[in-house]
Amino acid sequence: MRDWNIIDTRTLHSHRILELQQRELACGDDRRTVLVMKAPDWINVIPLLDDGRVVLVRQWRYGIQQPTLEIPGGMVDAGEDSRQAAARELEEETGLRAGELRQLGFSHPNPAFLDNRLTTWLATDLQAIDEGRTSFGVDGEEIQRELVPLEEIPHLVGTGQISHALVIAAFYLFEAAHRKAFLG
């Protein structure tokens, strides 16, 4: 596998959630121009209640023009590490605070053109911050919280009710960690 080196970068568009770059690459005498989206790292969180239910969130997604059923997640803000971002996003999107956050693993959302990393966390020992709170989200997000038994997740994925690829990857990491705990 040849290693391609960046010889020039030009920003085509800049936004708070991404920067679109055109990169000129070189490998020996070969040259190539590619587009890369620089994006902050992301996190997602699987909030698991003591009774075995998962806290899911339903929110409108502009890319597909319909709501999706997901786990809480979002960007790692400047000055935060992924654990801090996971705790913040969990609180913002569900109104819950985790007594324990355990990292399950990471993935690259789409390394063909994105340069960021997604870290998945398991949140347990959950406590409600404000028992009377019924709306969730920040900056215009409209989020509904839903509780689903963990054993229903494969059905929700299999029927397309959970279709967000990063959420499906998170549950794979959860399953892999769960198997590892039992198999040694």
C-alpha distance (Angstrom), angle and dihedral (degrees) to the residues before:
residue distance angle dihedral
M1 . . .
R2 3.78 . .
D3 3.79 120.8 .
W4 3.82 115.0 -128.0
N5 3.81 116.8 -151.3
I6 3.79 125.6 -154.2
I7 3.80 110.0 -119.2
D8 3.81 98.4 169.8
T9 3.81 137.8 9.2
R10 3.78 127.8 -164.9
T11 3.81 123.7 -174.5
L12 3.81 110.3 -133.0
H13 3.80 97.6 177.8
S14 3.77 135.3 1.5
H15 3.81 127.2 -159.0
R16 3.80 132.1 160.4
I17 3.83 91.3 -102.0
L18 3.80 100.0 40.2
E19 3.77 147.6 3.5
L20 3.79 119.8 -143.5
Q21 3.80 110.6 -143.7
Q22 3.76 133.8 -173.4
R23 3.78 109.2 -148.0
E24 3.78 128.8 -165.1
L25 3.79 109.7 -148.7
A26 3.77 132.6 -166.7
C27 3.77 133.7 -161.9
G28 3.78 110.0 174.9
D29 3.80 105.5 -53.9
D30 3.82 93.2 -20.5
R31 3.81 119.2 102.0
R32 3.78 130.0 -166.1
T33 3.82 136.4 178.5
V34 3.82 117.3 -145.3
L35 3.80 138.6 172.6
V36 3.80 118.0 -126.9
M37 3.78 129.1 -178.5
K38 3.79 111.3 -144.9
A39 3.76 107.3 -152.2
P40 3.79 135.0 169.4
D41 3.77 116.2 -101.2
W42 3.78 114.8 -90.3
I43 3.79 135.2 -144.7
N44 3.74 135.0 -160.1
V45 3.79 129.3 -167.2
I46 3.79 132.8 -150.1
P47 3.83 103.5 -153.0
L48 3.81 107.7 -157.8
L49 3.79 119.3 -169.7
D50 3.80 121.8 -146.2
D51 3.83 90.0 -108.4
G52 3.83 92.2 59.1
R53 3.79 98.1 -101.3
V54 3.80 122.0 131.4
V55 3.79 120.8 -137.1
L56 3.81 107.1 -129.9
V57 3.78 128.8 -177.9
R58 3.78 128.2 -142.2
Q59 3.78 116.4 -154.2
W60 3.78 140.7 158.1
R61 3.81 114.5 -97.2
Y62 3.79 114.4 -157.1
G63 3.81 95.2 -159.2
I64 3.80 93.5 64.9
Q65 3.83 96.2 23.2
Q66 3.78 95.1 -127.2
P67 3.79 140.5 82.4
T68 3.79 121.5 -88.7
L69 3.78 132.8 -157.0
E70 3.81 108.3 -128.1
I71 3.76 146.7 144.3
P72 3.81 119.6 -99.1
G73 3.78 114.4 -81.5
G74 3.76 147.1 138.2
M75 3.78 148.1 139.9
V76 3.77 127.4 -33.0
D77 3.81 102.3 -120.6
A78 3.79 123.4 -137.8
G79 3.80 109.9 -79.1
E80 3.81 93.8 21.4
D81 3.76 130.4 105.7
S82 3.79 119.5 -143.1
R83 3.82 93.8 -98.3
Q84 3.80 91.2 54.8
A85 3.80 90.5 47.2
A86 3.81 91.0 49.8
A87 3.81 91.5 52.1
R88 3.82 91.6 46.9
E89 3.82 95.6 46.9
L90 3.81 91.7 46.5
E91 3.80 90.2 53.6
E92 3.83 95.1 43.7
E93 3.79 96.0 46.7
T94 3.82 101.5 36.6
G95 3.80 108.9 17.1
L96 3.81 89.2 -122.4
R97 3.78 132.5 122.8
A98 3.81 121.3 -152.0
G99 3.77 121.8 -131.5
E100 3.80 87.0 -162.2
L101 3.80 132.2 25.5
R102 3.79 117.3 -171.7
Q103 3.80 123.2 -174.3
L104 3.81 111.8 -126.3
G105 3.80 98.2 -176.0
F106 3.77 143.4 -79.6
S107 3.78 141.5 -98.7
H108 3.79 138.4 -172.5
P109 3.84 106.7 -114.7
N110 3.81 94.4 -144.6
P111 3.82 114.8 -18.1
A112 3.81 91.7 -174.8
F113 3.80 89.5 80.7
L114 3.83 109.5 -9.6
D115 3.81 121.0 81.2
N116 3.81 99.0 -163.4
R117 3.78 137.7 99.0
L118 3.80 131.3 -132.7
T119 3.80 118.8 -147.9
T120 3.80 118.7 -162.0
W121 3.80 121.5 -148.2
L122 3.79 133.8 -169.2
A123 3.82 113.0 -140.9
T124 3.80 118.7 -159.5
D125 3.81 137.8 163.1
L126 3.80 88.0 49.2
Q127 3.79 122.4 -166.0
A128 3.81 127.3 -171.3
I129 3.79 112.3 -120.4
D130 3.82 94.9 -158.7
E131 3.81 115.4 13.7
G132 3.81 92.3 -160.8
R133 3.79 96.1 52.8
T134 3.81 114.6 116.6
S135 3.81 104.3 166.4
F136 3.77 125.9 63.8
G137 3.80 139.4 -172.8
V138 3.79 137.7 62.0
D139 3.81 136.1 -121.2
G140 3.79 94.8 28.7
E141 3.81 97.2 -42.4
E142 3.79 113.7 145.6
I143 3.78 107.0 -157.3
Q144 3.79 130.4 176.6
R145 3.77 118.4 -161.3
E146 3.82 118.9 -137.3
L147 3.80 130.0 -175.7
V148 3.81 117.0 -144.1
P149 3.81 129.6 175.6
L150 3.80 109.5 -108.3
E151 3.80 91.6 -124.9
E152 3.84 89.8 62.0
I153 3.84 93.6 60.9
P154 3.86 95.2 87.5
H155 3.82 89.7 52.2
L156 3.82 91.7 48.8
V157 3.81 90.1 50.5
G158 3.81 93.6 43.6
T159 3.81 93.0 51.4
G160 3.80 94.0 45.3
Q161 3.79 94.7 -112.8
I162 3.80 85.6 121.6
S163 3.81 104.6 40.8
H164 3.81 104.2 149.8
A165 3.81 104.6 117.6
L166 3.80 94.0 -146.7
V167 3.81 90.9 53.6
I168 3.80 90.9 49.7
A169 3.82 89.0 50.1
A170 3.82 89.5 50.7
F171 3.79 92.0 54.9
Y172 3.80 89.7 48.3
L173 3.84 88.9 55.1
F174 3.81 89.1 47.7
E175 3.81 91.5 50.8
A176 3.81 92.0 46.6
A177 3.83 91.3 51.1
H178 3.80 90.9 46.0
R179 3.82 92.2 51.7
K180 3.80 91.1 46.2
A181 3.80 91.0 52.9
F182 3.81 90.5 55.7
L183 3.80 99.1 36.6
G184 3.79 97.2 43.2
